[in-house]
């Protein structure tokens, strides 16, 4: 079974008897420490238009190789590609390079979320006022974003079987609560999220919905939008993997849940126990779980802790026959 086949079986909530629980990280930013290379998302290509074709080729091939080397070394079943630069021609080029190197071994995915997310500090006040005073304008923006994302997906579809799905990465929640009330979420976000997921599915793409934080007040609405999986089931936001699996496991795959905070700042014993807890809760039903952290392998998280996490998964993350 290829990594891609294992990942898709998990998305379909099919049993993987005798197989490792699939493993996926949203991003692996520690590429400098692991490979001596800057992560593609951290590279600046402001002079891309001035480069000779040979130099562009070297950059694209280096990024493609780094994605594949990361997946191979850390046994990721899926690769979230961050196109850089982001024009369609370069995106298709990068995806083709990854496929040329790895064949059809890995599930490839890209960002594809048209919905509103928590604003940064520069425009939080303005956006918050608009949530109550300019819903008509926000709905127009939401529709434009939806149309653009669907057009991009259609263009990628026409370019060939380069990706398998989209990862929808708009964050909706803080640790305490969602930024959006359930009423606002139901009016300004859920309809466009559902339309995007439906359009992607009709094109043959899977959808994984990511958001950190406490999404319990809006989780019912997210599930009703019918993504194939929800990432990251954030324990720092009070999310319980066992509760999610019990309530929605017949309809939804869940990804992640290993506490990033404990991996970074907890004792080794605390971190190891949390890894085992996530595996135990995720594997209990025998299907519908993909192993990973509650966010990503971010800058500042010790690589040694992530490698410890993987050693536990190697030994204990195998479904029984």
C-alpha positions as CSV (number, residue, x, y, z in Angstrom):
1,X,0.0,0.0,0.0
2,X,1.4,3.4,-0.9
3,X,1.4,6.4,1.5
4,X,-1.3,8.0,-0.7
5,X,-3.5,4.9,-0.6
6,X,-3.2,4.7,3.2
7,X,-4.1,8.3,3.6
8,X,-7.1,8.1,1.3
9,X,-8.4,5.0,3.1
10,X,-8.2,7.0,6.4
11,X,-10.1,9.9,4.8
12,X,-12.8,7.4,3.7
13,X,-12.9,5.9,7.2
14,X,-11.9,2.5,6.0
15,X,-10.1,0.0,8.2
16,X,-6.3,-0.3,8.0
17,X,-5.8,-3.6,9.8
18,X,-2.1,-4.3,10.2
19,X,-1.0,-0.9,8.9
20,X,0.5,2.1,10.7
21,X,-2.0,4.9,11.4
22,X,-1.3,7.4,8.6
23,X,0.9,10.3,9.6
24,X,0.6,13.9,8.4
25,X,2.0,17.3,9.4
26,X,0.5,20.5,8.1
27,X,3.9,22.0,7.8
28,X,7.4,20.8,8.7
29,X,9.3,24.1,9.2
30,X,12.5,22.6,10.7
31,X,14.1,21.9,7.3
32,X,17.2,23.9,8.0
33,X,17.9,21.7,11.1
34,X,17.0,18.5,9.3
35,X,18.4,19.1,5.8
36,X,20.4,22.3,5.9
37,X,17.8,24.0,3.6
38,X,15.3,26.9,4.1
39,X,11.7,25.8,4.0
40,X,10.0,26.7,0.7
41,X,7.5,28.9,2.5
42,X,10.3,31.0,4.0
43,X,12.0,31.7,0.6
44,X,11.7,35.1,-1.1
45,X,11.4,35.2,-4.9
46,X,11.0,38.9,-5.4
47,X,13.3,38.7,-8.4
48,X,11.7,35.6,-9.9
49,X,10.9,37.5,-13.1
50,X,14.5,38.4,-13.6
51,X,15.9,34.9,-13.3
52,X,17.0,32.9,-16.3
53,X,15.1,29.7,-16.9
54,X,18.0,27.6,-15.7
55,X,18.0,29.3,-12.3
56,X,14.2,29.0,-11.9
57,X,14.5,25.3,-12.7
58,X,17.1,24.8,-10.0
59,X,14.9,26.5,-7.4
60,X,11.8,24.5,-8.4
61,X,13.7,21.2,-8.3
62,X,15.2,22.0,-5.0
63,X,11.9,22.8,-3.4
64,X,10.3,19.7,-4.9
65,X,13.1,17.5,-3.6
66,X,12.9,19.0,-0.1
67,X,9.2,18.2,0.1
68,X,9.8,14.6,-0.9
69,X,12.8,14.2,1.3
70,X,10.8,15.5,4.3
71,X,8.0,13.1,3.6
72,X,10.4,10.2,3.1
73,X,12.5,10.9,6.2
74,X,9.6,11.5,8.6
75,X,7.2,9.0,7.0
76,X,4.5,11.5,6.1
77,X,1.7,10.0,4.0
78,X,0.6,13.4,2.6
79,X,2.4,16.6,1.5
80,X,0.9,20.0,1.9
81,X,2.6,22.0,-0.9
82,X,3.1,25.8,-0.4
83,X,3.6,27.1,-3.9
84,X,6.3,29.7,-4.0
85,X,6.1,31.7,-6.2
86,X,2.3,31.4,-6.4
87,X,1.4,32.0,-10.1
88,X,-0.5,29.1,-11.7
89,X,2.4,28.2,-14.1
90,X,4.9,27.9,-11.3
91,X,2.4,26.0,-9.1
92,X,1.8,23.4,-11.9
93,X,5.6,23.2,-12.5
94,X,6.4,22.5,-8.8
95,X,3.6,19.9,-8.6
96,X,4.9,18.2,-11.7
97,X,8.4,18.1,-10.3
98,X,7.2,16.6,-7.0
99,X,5.3,13.9,-9.0
100,X,8.3,13.3,-11.2
101,X,10.5,12.6,-8.1
102,X,8.0,10.6,-6.0
103,X,5.6,9.2,-8.6
104,X,2.2,8.6,-7.1
105,X,3.6,7.7,-3.6
106,X,2.2,10.6,-1.7
107,X,-1.2,12.3,-1.3
108,X,-0.6,15.9,-2.5
109,X,-2.6,18.8,-1.2
110,X,-2.6,22.6,-1.4
111,X,-4.3,25.4,0.5
112,X,-7.8,26.2,-0.8
113,X,-9.9,27.9,1.8
114,X,-12.1,30.8,0.6
115,X,-13.6,31.6,4.0
116,X,-12.9,34.4,6.5
117,X,-10.4,33.8,9.2
118,X,-9.4,35.5,12.5
119,X,-7.9,38.9,11.4
120,X,-4.6,40.1,12.5
121,X,-4.1,43.0,14.9
122,X,-3.8,45.5,12.0
123,X,-7.5,45.2,10.9
124,X,-9.2,43.3,13.8
125,X,-11.2,46.3,14.9
126,X,-12.4,47.2,11.5
127,X,-13.3,43.6,10.6
128,X,-15.1,43.2,13.9
129,X,-17.2,46.2,13.3
130,X,-18.1,45.0,9.8
131,X,-19.3,41.7,11.2
132,X,-22.2,43.6,12.6
133,X,-22.5,46.7,10.3
134,X,-21.6,45.4,6.9
135,X,-22.7,41.8,6.5
136,X,-23.8,42.5,2.9
137,X,-20.4,43.7,1.9
138,X,-18.7,40.8,3.6
139,X,-21.0,38.3,1.8
140,X,-20.0,39.9,-1.5
141,X,-16.3,39.4,-0.5
142,X,-17.0,35.9,0.5
143,X,-18.6,35.1,-2.8
144,X,-15.7,36.6,-4.7
145,X,-13.2,34.6,-2.7
146,X,-15.3,31.4,-3.3
147,X,-15.5,32.0,-7.1
148,X,-11.7,32.6,-7.2
149,X,-10.8,29.4,-5.3
150,X,-13.2,27.3,-7.5
151,X,-11.7,28.8,-10.6
152,X,-8.2,27.9,-9.4
153,X,-9.3,24.4,-8.6
154,X,-10.7,24.0,-12.0
155,X,-7.5,25.3,-13.6
156,X,-5.5,22.8,-11.6
157,X,-7.9,20.0,-12.6
158,X,-7.4,20.9,-16.3
159,X,-3.6,20.8,-15.7
160,X,-3.8,17.1,-14.9
161,X,-3.9,14.8,-11.9
162,X,-1.4,16.8,-9.9
163,X,-3.1,17.1,-6.5
164,X,-5.5,14.9,-4.6
165,X,-7.2,17.4,-2.5
166,X,-7.3,20.8,-0.8
167,X,-6.5,21.7,2.8
168,X,-8.7,24.6,4.0
169,X,-6.6,26.6,6.4
170,X,-8.7,29.5,7.7
171,X,-8.4,29.6,11.5
172,X,-11.7,30.3,13.2
173,X,-11.0,30.0,16.9
174,X,-8.8,31.0,19.8
175,X,-8.1,28.7,22.8
176,X,-11.1,30.0,24.7
177,X,-13.7,30.2,22.0
178,X,-14.3,30.7,18.3
179,X,-13.7,34.2,17.1
180,X,-17.0,34.1,15.3
181,X,-20.3,33.5,17.2
182,X,-22.2,30.4,16.0
183,X,-24.8,32.8,14.4
184,X,-22.2,34.7,12.5
185,X,-20.4,31.5,11.5
186,X,-23.7,30.1,10.2
187,X,-24.3,33.2,8.1
188,X,-20.9,34.4,6.8
189,X,-18.7,31.3,6.8
190,X,-20.5,27.9,6.8
191,X,-22.5,28.5,3.5
192,X,-19.3,29.3,1.6
193,X,-17.3,26.6,3.3
194,X,-19.9,24.0,2.3
195,X,-20.0,25.3,-1.3
196,X,-16.3,25.1,-1.7
197,X,-16.2,21.5,-0.3
198,X,-19.0,20.5,-2.6
199,X,-17.3,22.0,-5.6
200,X,-14.0,20.3,-4.8
201,X,-15.7,17.0,-4.3
202,X,-17.5,17.3,-7.7
203,X,-14.1,17.9,-9.3
204,X,-12.7,14.7,-7.6
205,X,-10.8,16.4,-4.8
206,X,-10.8,15.6,-1.1
207,X,-11.1,18.4,1.5
208,X,-9.4,18.6,4.9
209,X,-10.6,21.5,7.1
210,X,-7.9,23.0,9.4
211,X,-8.5,25.3,12.3
212,X,-6.8,25.6,15.7
213,X,-8.5,26.5,19.0
214,X,-11.8,25.6,20.7
215,X,-14.2,24.9,17.9
216,X,-16.8,23.0,20.0
217,X,-19.5,25.7,19.6
218,X,-19.2,25.6,15.8
219,X,-18.2,22.0,15.3
220,X,-21.7,20.8,14.4
221,X,-21.8,23.4,11.6
222,X,-18.4,22.4,10.3
223,X,-19.3,18.7,10.2
224,X,-22.5,19.6,8.3
225,X,-20.3,21.2,5.6
226,X,-19.0,17.6,5.0
227,X,-15.2,17.9,4.7
228,X,-13.5,14.6,4.5
229,X,-11.5,15.4,7.7
230,X,-11.0,18.0,10.3
231,X,-7.5,19.0,11.5
232,X,-6.1,19.7,14.2
233,X,-8.4,18.8,17.2
234,X,-6.5,21.2,19.4
235,X,-6.1,20.1,23.0
236,X,-4.8,23.5,24.0
237,X,-8.2,24.7,22.9
238,X,-10.0,22.1,25.0
239,X,-10.8,19.8,22.1
240,X,-11.2,16.1,23.1
241,X,-10.3,13.6,20.4
242,X,-12.2,10.8,22.1
243,X,-15.3,13.0,22.2
244,X,-15.0,14.0,18.6
245,X,-14.5,10.4,17.5
246,X,-17.5,9.2,19.6
247,X,-19.8,11.9,18.3
248,X,-18.7,12.3,14.6
249,X,-16.5,9.4,13.9
250,X,-19.1,7.7,11.6
251,X,-19.1,10.8,9.4
252,X,-15.7,12.4,9.7
253,X,-12.0,11.6,9.9
254,X,-9.9,13.5,12.5
255,X,-6.3,14.5,12.2
256,X,-3.7,15.6,14.8
257,X,-4.3,16.2,18.5
258,X,-0.8,15.6,19.8
259,X,-0.3,18.6,22.1
260,X,2.3,21.0,20.6
261,X,2.6,22.9,23.8
262,X,3.7,19.8,25.7
263,X,6.1,18.8,22.9
264,X,7.8,22.1,23.1
265,X,7.8,23.0,26.8
266,X,6.6,19.9,28.8
267,X,8.8,17.3,30.3
268,X,9.8,14.4,28.0
269,X,7.5,12.1,30.1
270,X,4.5,14.5,29.7
271,X,5.1,14.8,25.9
272,X,5.5,11.0,25.5
273,X,2.3,10.3,27.5
274,X,0.4,12.8,25.4
275,X,1.6,11.1,22.2
276,X,0.3,7.8,23.5
277,X,-3.0,9.3,24.6
278,X,-3.6,10.7,21.1
279,X,-2.8,7.3,19.5
280,X,-4.9,5.5,22.0
281,X,-8.0,7.7,21.5
282,X,-7.5,8.0,17.7
283,X,-7.0,4.3,17.1
284,X,-9.8,3.0,19.4
285,X,-12.4,2.6,16.6
286,X,-9.9,1.1,14.2
287,X,-10.4,3.7,11.5
288,X,-11.0,7.4,10.8
289,X,-7.8,8.8,12.4
290,X,-4.6,10.4,11.0
291,X,-1.8,10.9,13.4
292,X,-0.1,14.3,13.9
293,X,0.4,17.3,16.0
294,X,-2.2,19.8,17.0
295,X,-0.7,22.5,14.7
296,X,2.5,21.8,12.8
297,X,6.2,21.3,13.3
298,X,6.9,24.9,13.8
299,X,10.1,27.0,14.2
300,X,11.2,26.7,17.9
301,X,9.7,23.2,18.5
302,X,12.7,20.9,19.3
303,X,13.3,18.5,16.4
304,X,14.4,15.9,19.0
305,X,10.9,16.0,20.5
306,X,9.3,15.4,17.2
307,X,11.6,12.5,16.5
308,X,10.7,11.1,19.9
309,X,7.0,11.4,19.0
310,X,7.7,9.4,15.8
311,X,9.6,6.7,17.6
312,X,6.5,6.1,19.7
313,X,4.3,6.1,16.6
314,X,6.6,3.6,14.9
315,X,6.3,1.2,17.8
316,X,2.7,1.7,19.0
317,X,0.8,3.2,16.1
318,X,0.0,0.0,14.2
319,X,-3.6,-1.2,14.0
320,X,-4.1,-4.8,15.0
321,X,-5.3,-7.4,12.5
